[in-house]
Amino acid sequence: MIRKILHNLLLIGNIFFALGLLASYLSVYVSPADFWLPAIVGLLYPFLLIINIGYFVYWVFRWRWLFAISLIAIVLGVNHLNAFIQLPFGRAKKVARVDLKVLSYNVNLFKLYSWAKGDPTYGSILNYINKENFDVVCLQEFYVRSDKFTEAQARRMLGMNSHVEYILKRKQSAYGLAIFSKYPIVDTGEILFENSFNSCIYADILVAGDTVRVYNNHLQSLRLKERNFNFLLKSEFRNESNKYNELKDILTRMHNAFEKRAQQVDKIVKHIDGCKYPIILCGDFNDSPVSYTYKELTHRLNDSFKEGGVGFVYTYAGLWPSYRIDYILHSPSFEAVNFYSPRINYSDHYPVVAKYVFRKRRN
């Protein structure tokens, strides 16, 4: 009797999590601006996948045909797997030269904010950039303070051409996005996002006679506060809190973020569609590879991780979300021959790096 009850409970759980995995696939097709709940399920994709793999293995060892429940759910979304993990087989690429080496990095305001633990990181980050000899550098959360670190200092330390736009400017400080390039910058622009501290900028750079457009974007984050994390992670905080109000606050923040991010992505896509140049798009998407954001942008551009990466890459150094939210995408005019994310601890993100060759130039 007890065995039958446990069997039924496992079966019900299996069906529930298999349906959850299938529901996560909907998040790439449904704009959160129209309906935002699938976006939450999309965030859970890696965990739902792992649970379904566990059920699959369990039923196989029990010699039960029920393994087909999870197997079907996994197979129907197998195209999402290579956005999370790339197997090393057949990935070696030998090229005579690399045409462009690109860095994208959310620098977390260079830890110049008053509550930062440890020293400011602008010196370490700029030294790293110089040491690695990048051709193009895209920085999100670029922050300057007149008494500590200025834009002029950044230009001088890097010795590169630059395009910087500030989203928020105060008397002694400014916050925004920056593109640095060893190549000449022939044009610049910005895509403004309404009612947001996020933005997208671009610079057209001249590389060996060809114009390449580089986008640098920082899309809407969840903007969860410390009390939100405490509620999610600490039982003692939940016991002392009004659970309804705390959950309502978290869901409201998520709803607003998903909706704004979808609107921002639609603006970027429209701008990309009007661009006549080859494109490299960098940025902190604040979204997973199973999302409307990722699907819309990679429908037009290739994911450098898929072409040149190996293994599993996560780019957020904090607790949530523990997977890839920083990306470098590119037009088919380029081929990514290498992609990696160095484990340097200068920010709450890890940088991402892509090396490219122009397809028409490859030997």
N, C-alpha and C positions, 0 to 999 in steps of 0.2 A: 504493500500500500504506500509506504513512505517513498519507495523507489519510484513508483508510478507518479507520485506528486512531484518529486524532484525532476523527473523526466519531462513532465508537462510544463513545469516552470522554466526549465532550460529551453524547451521548444518555443514557448511564448516569448522569452527573452530574445531568442535567436531571430524570430520573426520581427520583433520590435526593432532590433538593431539593424537588421537587413533593410527594413523599410526606411530607417533613419539614414543609412548609407545611400539608398536610392534617392531620398529626398535631398541629400547634400548635393547631388548632381544638378538639381534644379537651380541652385544658386547661381550658376554660370549663365543661365538663360533668362532669368527674371531680374529686371532692373530693380534695385532696392528703392528707387524713386517711385516705383509703382506699387511694390509689395516687398517689405523688408524682412519678413520672417525667414524666408529661405536663406538669406545671407548669414543668419546666425547658425543654421544647420551646416552651411558650407564651411564655417570656421571649425566645426567639429569633425570634418572629414578624416584627418589622420587617426583620430581616436576611434571613430566608427569603423574605419578600415582594420585597425589592429584587433578590435573586438571581434569583427567578423572572421578574420584570419584565425583567431583563437577558437571560435565555434567550428570553423571548417576542420581544423586539426582534431578537435575533440570528437566530432562525428566520424571522421575517417578512422580514428583509432577504435571507435566503438563499432565500426563496420555498419554504420547506418547510412542509408541513402539521404538522410536529412542534411548531409554536408552540402547538397545541391542548393539549399536555401542561400547560404552565404556565398557559395561559389558563383551563382548567377548574379547576385548583387555586386560582387567584386568584378566579375568579367564585364558587366555592363558599363563600368566606369574605369576600365583598365587604361583608357587613354589619359586619365589624370595622373597616373602613377609616375610617368616620366617627367612630370613637372616637379616632383618631390625627390626622386632618386634616379640617378643615372649609373648604370652598370659600367664597369671599366672596359669590358670586352670590345675590341675594335675601335677604341677611342683615340689611339695614338695618331697624332697628325704632325708630320714633319713639313715645315715650310722654310723657304730660303730666307724670308724676312717677315717681320710683323709690320703692317702698315700703320696701325693705331693701337695704342695701349690706353685703356679708358678706366678711370676710377669713379665710382659713385659712393658717397659716404655721408650719412647723417651724423654730424659731428656733435650733436647734443649741446649746442651753444658754446662749444669749447670749454664747458664746465666753468663758465664765467659768472654763473648765477650765485647769489649769496649763500644758498643752502647746499652748494656742492660739497661733496666729500672729496678731499684731496685738492691738489693744485690744478690751475687751469691747464688745458691740454693743447692749446693752439701751437706751442713750440714743438711738441712731440708729433702732432699731426702734420704740420708743415715740413718738418724734417723727414718724416716718413715719405711724404709726397716727393720731395727732392731726391731722396735716396733711391726710390723706385723708378724715377725717370718716366713719369706718365706724360702722354701727349695731351690728353683731355681729362680734366678733373671737374666733377660735379659735386658740390657740397650743399646739403640741406641743413636747415637750422644754423645758417651762417650768422654769427653774432659778433658785433663789435661794441667796444666801450671806449670812450675817448680817454679814460684814465688808465687803461690796461692794454688794449689791443685794437688797432684800427685797420680799416680797409687798405690804407696806404702801406702799412706794415706787411700785410698779407701779400700785396703785389710785389713789394720789394723783396720779401723772403723767397717768393716763388719765381720771380723773374718771368712771369707769363702774362700774356694778354688776358683780359678779364671782362666779364659782364656780370654785374651785381645788381640785384633789385631787392629793395626792402619792403616787406609787408607791413612792418610796424616800426615807426621811427619816433624816438624821444630825443630830448635835448642832449643827453649824454650817451645814448645807446641806439642800436638799430638791429633788426632781426629780419632775415630773409633767405635768399638763395644766391648761389654764386657758381659761375662757370669760368674755369681757367683753361687756357689753351696755349700750347707752344706755337700753334699756327695762327696766322692773321685772322682776326674776326672782322667780317665785312658787313654784317648786319646783326641786329639784336631785336628782341621783342619780349612781350610778357602776355600771358593769358590770365586775366584776372578772375578770381573766384569771389562771388558775392558773399558777404557775411561770414568770412572765414579768415583765419590766420594762416591759410595755406595758399599756394600759388604754383604757377608753372612759368618758367622762363625759357628762352631759346637763344641760341647764337649760331649764325651761319659762319662756318670756318672754311678757309681756303687751304685744301690739302693737295699739294702737287698738281695744281691747276683745276681741281674739282672742288665744288662747293658741297659741304656736308652740313646738314642742320642737326645741332645737338640740343635736345630738350632736357631740362632738369626740372623735375616736379616733386612736390611734397603734397600728397593727398591727405584728406581729412582723417584724423586719428579718432579713436574712441574717446579720448580725453577723460579717462577714468581717474578719479582722485584717490588719494591714499585710503580714505574711508571706504571706498568701493572695493579696493583690494583686501582691506581688513575684513570686510563683510564676507567676501568670497573665500578667504583663506583661513580665517581664524574663528574657531567655534566660540571662543569666549566673547568675541566682538558681536557675533550673531546673537548670542544669548542675551546680550545687553541692548540690542538694537530693535527698532521697529522694523520687522522683516518686510512688511508690505511696502513701507516707504523706501527702504533701501533697494529692494528689487525694482520698484517703480523708477527710482532714480537711475539705476544701471541700465534698465531697458530703454528709458528715454534717451540717455546718452548714446546708446547703440543705435537706436532708431535714427536720431539726428545725424550721426556719423555716416551710417550706411546711405542715407538719402542724399546728403551733401556730396559724398564721395562719388556716387553714381552720376550726379549732375556735373561734377568736375571732370569725370572720365568722358562724358559725352562731349564736353567742350574741347577737350584735348583731341579726341577722335576727329571731330569736325575740323580742327585746325590741321591735323596730320593729313587728312584727306585733301586739303588744299595746298599741300607742300609739294613742290616739283623736284626737290633735292633728295638724295639718299639721307636716311634718318638714323640717328642713334638717340634712344630715349632712356634716360637714367632717372632713378628716383626711389624715394621711399613711398611705396604704394599704400602702406598700412593695411594690406589685404593679402590673403593667402592665394596660392595658385589655383584653388578651387573657388572662384569668385567671378562675379560679373566684371569687375575691374580687370582681372587678368585676361579673361576671355575676349573682351572688347579690344584691348590693346594688342594682344598677340594674334588676333584675327588679321591684323594689318602688318604686324612686325614679328620677327622671330625672337625667341627667348635664347639669350646667349648661354644660359646654363644648359639648356637642352642640347646645344651644338657642341659646347666646349667643356662642360662640367663633368665631374665624376663624383659619385657617392651621394650622400645626403648633406644638404647645405641649409643651415639656419642662420639668420642674419640679425635677429634681435637678441641682445645679450641679457635682457631682463627675463622675467618669469613668463610673461604672456605677450604675444603668442610665440611659442618656441619653434617657429619654422620660418621660411623665407618670406620676408615682406619687402626686401630691397632688391631691385632688378636693374638689369641693363638689357634693353631690347634693341633690335636693329633691322634695317631694311634688308631684303634679299641681295642687295648690291654687295653686302659684306658677308664674310664667313667668320664665325667665332672659332678660333683654333685653340683657345684656352679660356677657362672661366674658373675663378676661385674666390674664396672669401677668407682673407687673412684673419687669424685670431689675435688681433691687437686690441688692447683694453683701454682705449682712449675715449670711449663713448658708450652709450647704452645700445648702440648698434655696432655690428661688424661691417667693414667696408666690403664692397664687391668689385672685382676687377675682371675685365674682359680684354682679350687680345684679338685683333682682327687682321684679316687680309682682304683686299678688294678682290672680288671674284674674277673680274676681268684682267687683273694683273698677276694672278697666281701662276707661278712657274709650273 
